[in-house]
Amino acid sequence: MSADPLASLASLEGVPSAFAATRDGIDALLRDRGLRRTEPAFTTESLLRGAVASAGLEGSISDDEQMRAGAGDGIAQSALRVSTEVLGLVPAIRATPLQAFARLHAVAAAGVLAPEELGRPRDGESAERLRLLASRLTAPTTAPAMVVAAIVHAELVSAAPFASHNGIVARAAERLVLVARGVDEKSLLVPEAAHARLQAEYESNLRAYSQASGSSGVHSWLLYAAEAYALSGEISPLHG
C-alpha cells in the first residue's frame, strides 16, 4: 500500500484538474463574497440548509419550514441536532477523528438507540474500518483537502460502522473536514444540499464506491464529488 494512500487516490485520471478547478471557484467565492460579509447568520443558514438536505436524503418527509421552526420528524430532529454541534468538533476531527465520529453518531442517534449503542461501532470489522480511516486522517498527506473530505464521506457510508444514522454522520464529517482543512473555515458551503440536488448521481456513485473492486468506484466518486463541491458554492447562502 502507498505510504500516502489518499494522495494516490487524488492522482487518479482527471481528479487533480477537477478538484483544482473546483477549489479555484470556491476560493473566489469565499474571497470575493464571504470575507466582506462575515455575519454568523451566513454560517447558521448554511448549517440549517445542510440539515434540511441531509434529512431529506435519509427519507425525512419534514419540509423546510418545519425544520426552520425546529420541528419535524425524527430524522429531521437528528439532522438538526447534528447541525448545532458539528462545528464544535473541528478540533476533534483534526486530532482525534474517532472521537469526532463517535460524537456525531451519539448526537444523531440520541433518543433513537440505546445509550450503550451511541457512538459505538456495530462490530469489530466496523471498528477497524473506523480506526483505519482515522489513521489516514491524522497521517501526513499531500492530497487536496476536498479529496480527503470526499473519501471520509464515502468511507463512512460504505462501512456503515454505526447501527443507524450513518448518512447523517458521513455528511457532517465531510463538512467538518472542509472546515478543519481550510477549504471553508466559516462553513459557508452547503455540500449536503449539493448532494440532494444531485441525488441520483450521489446515490449511484456511493453505490459504485461501495461495490466496485479496485479504483473504478473511487474514481467515479471523486469526479462526482468535485462537481458536487462546485455546486455547494453556487448554492451557498452567500448567493442569497
C-alpha positions as CSV (number, residue, x, y, z in Angstrom):
1,M,0.0,0.0,0.0
2,S,1.2,3.5,-0.7
3,A,2.7,5.4,2.1
4,D,0.2,8.2,1.3
5,P,-2.9,6.3,0.1
6,L,-5.0,9.5,-0.1
7,A,-2.5,11.1,-2.4
8,S,-2.6,8.0,-4.6
9,L,-6.4,8.4,-5.0
10,A,-6.1,12.1,-5.6
11,S,-3.8,11.3,-8.6
12,L,-6.4,9.2,-10.5
13,E,-7.0,10.4,-14.0
14,G,-8.9,13.7,-14.2
15,V,-9.2,14.1,-10.5
16,P,-6.4,16.7,-10.0
17,S,-7.7,19.0,-12.6
18,A,-11.3,18.6,-11.5
19,F,-10.6,19.5,-7.9
20,A,-8.2,22.3,-8.8
21,A,-10.9,23.9,-10.9
22,T,-13.5,23.5,-8.1
23,R,-11.1,24.8,-5.5
24,D,-10.4,27.9,-7.6
25,G,-14.1,28.6,-7.9
26,I,-14.7,28.1,-4.2
27,D,-11.8,30.3,-3.2
28,A,-13.0,33.1,-5.5
29,L,-16.5,32.9,-3.9
30,L,-15.3,32.9,-0.3
31,R,-12.7,35.6,-1.0
32,D,-14.9,37.9,-3.1
33,R,-18.2,37.4,-1.3
34,G,-17.7,35.8,2.0
35,L,-14.8,37.7,3.6
36,R,-16.6,41.0,3.3
37,R,-19.7,39.7,5.0
38,T,-18.8,37.5,7.9
39,E,-22.0,37.7,9.9
40,P,-22.6,34.5,11.9
41,A,-26.1,34.3,10.2
42,F,-24.5,33.1,7.0
43,T,-22.9,30.1,8.8
44,T,-26.2,29.4,10.7
45,E,-28.1,29.4,7.4
46,S,-25.6,27.1,5.7
47,L,-25.9,24.7,8.6
48,L,-29.6,24.8,8.5
49,R,-29.8,24.2,4.8
50,G,-27.4,21.3,5.2
51,A,-29.6,19.8,7.9
52,V,-32.7,20.1,5.7
53,A,-30.9,18.4,2.8
54,S,-29.2,15.7,4.9
55,A,-32.6,14.8,6.5
56,G,-34.2,14.6,3.1
57,L,-31.5,12.3,1.8
58,E,-32.3,10.0,4.6
59,G,-36.0,9.9,3.8
60,S,-37.4,12.6,6.1
61,I,-40.8,14.0,5.0
62,S,-40.4,17.2,7.0
63,D,-40.3,20.3,4.9
64,D,-38.0,23.3,5.1
65,E,-40.5,25.4,7.1
66,Q,-40.9,22.8,9.7
67,M,-37.2,22.4,10.2
68,R,-36.6,26.1,10.4
69,A,-39.1,26.1,13.3
70,G,-37.1,23.4,15.0
71,A,-39.8,20.8,14.3
72,G,-40.1,17.8,12.0
73,D,-39.9,14.1,12.2
74,G,-37.3,12.0,13.9
75,I,-34.8,12.1,11.0
76,A,-35.2,15.9,10.8
77,Q,-34.5,16.2,14.5
78,S,-31.4,14.1,14.2
79,A,-30.1,16.3,11.4
80,L,-30.9,19.5,13.3
81,R,-29.1,18.3,16.4
82,V,-26.0,17.5,14.5
83,S,-26.1,20.8,12.7
84,T,-25.9,22.7,16.1
85,E,-22.9,20.7,17.3
86,V,-20.9,19.9,14.2
87,L,-18.6,22.9,14.2
88,G,-17.6,22.3,17.8
89,L,-16.0,19.1,16.7
90,V,-13.4,20.8,14.4
91,P,-10.6,20.3,16.9
92,A,-11.5,16.7,17.3
93,I,-11.6,15.9,13.6
94,R,-8.1,17.3,13.4
95,A,-6.6,15.5,16.4
96,T,-8.8,12.6,17.4
97,P,-11.1,11.7,14.5
98,L,-12.5,8.6,16.2
99,Q,-13.9,10.8,18.9
100,A,-15.4,13.2,16.4
101,F,-17.2,10.3,14.6
102,A,-18.4,8.9,17.8
103,R,-19.8,12.2,19.0
104,L,-21.5,12.8,15.7
105,H,-23.3,9.5,15.9
106,A,-24.2,10.0,19.6
107,V,-25.8,13.3,18.8
108,A,-27.6,12.0,15.7
109,A,-28.9,8.8,17.3
110,A,-29.8,10.3,20.8
111,G,-33.2,9.0,21.8
112,V,-33.3,6.5,19.0
113,L,-30.8,3.9,20.1
114,A,-30.0,2.5,23.5
115,P,-27.4,4.6,25.3
116,E,-24.8,1.8,25.1
117,E,-25.0,1.9,21.3
118,L,-24.4,5.6,20.9
119,G,-21.1,6.4,19.2
120,R,-20.1,2.7,19.3
121,P,-19.2,0.7,16.1
122,R,-21.5,-2.2,15.3
123,D,-18.8,-4.8,15.4
124,G,-15.1,-5.5,15.2
125,E,-14.9,-5.0,11.5
126,S,-16.7,-1.7,11.7
127,A,-14.3,-0.6,14.5
128,E,-11.3,-1.5,12.3
129,R,-12.7,0.4,9.3
130,L,-13.1,3.5,11.6
131,R,-9.6,3.1,13.0
132,L,-8.1,2.9,9.6
133,L,-10.0,6.0,8.4
134,A,-8.9,7.9,11.5
135,S,-5.3,6.9,11.0
136,R,-5.4,8.2,7.4
137,L,-6.9,11.5,8.7
138,T,-4.1,12.0,11.2
139,A,-1.3,10.9,8.8
140,P,0.5,13.4,6.6
141,T,-0.8,13.6,3.1
142,T,-0.4,15.7,0.0
143,A,-4.0,15.0,-1.1
144,P,-6.2,18.1,-1.5
145,A,-8.5,18.7,1.4
146,M,-11.6,18.3,-0.7
147,V,-10.4,14.8,-1.8
148,V,-9.9,13.9,1.9
149,A,-13.4,15.2,2.7
150,A,-14.9,13.1,-0.1
151,I,-13.1,10.0,0.9
152,V,-14.2,10.4,4.5
153,H,-17.8,10.8,3.4
154,A,-17.8,7.7,1.2
155,E,-15.9,5.6,3.6
156,L,-18.4,6.3,6.4
157,V,-21.3,5.5,4.1
158,S,-19.7,2.4,2.7
159,A,-18.6,1.0,6.1
160,A,-21.9,1.9,7.8
161,P,-20.0,1.5,11.1
162,F,-22.8,2.5,13.4
163,A,-26.2,0.9,14.0
164,S,-28.0,3.9,12.5
165,H,-27.7,7.4,11.1
166,N,-24.5,6.7,9.0
167,G,-25.5,9.0,6.2
168,I,-26.1,11.9,8.5
169,V,-22.8,11.2,10.3
170,A,-20.9,10.9,6.9
171,R,-22.2,14.2,5.6
172,A,-21.5,16.0,8.8
173,A,-17.9,14.6,8.8
174,E,-17.5,15.8,5.3
175,R,-18.4,19.3,6.3
176,L,-16.1,19.1,9.3
177,V,-13.1,18.1,7.1
178,L,-13.8,21.0,4.7
179,V,-13.8,23.4,7.6
180,A,-10.9,21.9,9.5
181,R,-8.6,21.7,6.5
182,G,-9.1,25.3,5.5
183,V,-11.4,25.0,2.4
184,D,-14.3,26.6,4.1
185,E,-13.3,27.9,7.5
186,K,-16.6,29.7,8.1
187,S,-18.7,26.7,6.9
188,L,-20.5,28.7,4.2
189,L,-20.7,25.9,1.6
190,V,-23.6,23.5,1.6
191,P,-22.3,20.2,0.4
192,E,-25.4,18.4,1.8
193,A,-27.7,20.5,-0.4
194,A,-25.5,19.8,-3.4
195,H,-25.8,16.1,-2.8
196,A,-29.6,16.4,-2.5
197,R,-29.7,18.4,-5.7
198,L,-27.7,15.7,-7.5
199,Q,-29.4,12.9,-5.6
200,A,-29.5,10.3,-8.3
201,E,-25.8,10.8,-9.1
202,Y,-24.9,11.0,-5.4
203,E,-26.5,7.7,-4.6
204,S,-25.3,5.8,-7.7
205,N,-21.7,6.9,-7.1
206,L,-21.8,6.0,-3.5
207,R,-23.0,2.5,-4.5
208,A,-20.2,2.3,-7.0
209,Y,-17.7,3.3,-4.4
210,S,-19.0,0.6,-2.0
211,Q,-19.3,-2.2,-4.5
212,A,-16.6,-1.8,-7.1
213,S,-13.3,-3.6,-6.8
214,G,-10.1,-1.7,-7.5
215,S,-10.2,2.0,-8.0
216,S,-13.0,2.4,-10.5
217,G,-15.7,3.2,-7.9
218,V,-13.4,5.6,-6.1
219,H,-12.5,7.3,-9.3
220,S,-16.2,7.9,-10.2
221,W,-17.0,9.1,-6.7
222,L,-14.2,11.6,-6.7
223,L,-15.1,13.0,-10.1
224,Y,-18.7,13.3,-8.8
225,A,-17.5,15.0,-5.6
226,A,-15.6,17.7,-7.4
227,E,-18.9,18.5,-9.3
228,A,-20.9,18.5,-6.0
229,Y,-18.5,20.8,-4.2
230,A,-18.6,23.3,-7.1
231,L,-22.4,23.2,-6.7
232,S,-22.1,23.6,-3.0
233,G,-20.6,27.0,-3.6
234,E,-23.3,28.0,-6.1
235,I,-26.0,27.3,-3.5
236,S,-24.2,28.9,-0.6
237,P,-26.1,31.5,1.5
238,L,-23.6,34.0,0.1
239,H,-25.7,33.9,-3.0
240,G,-28.9,34.8,-1.2
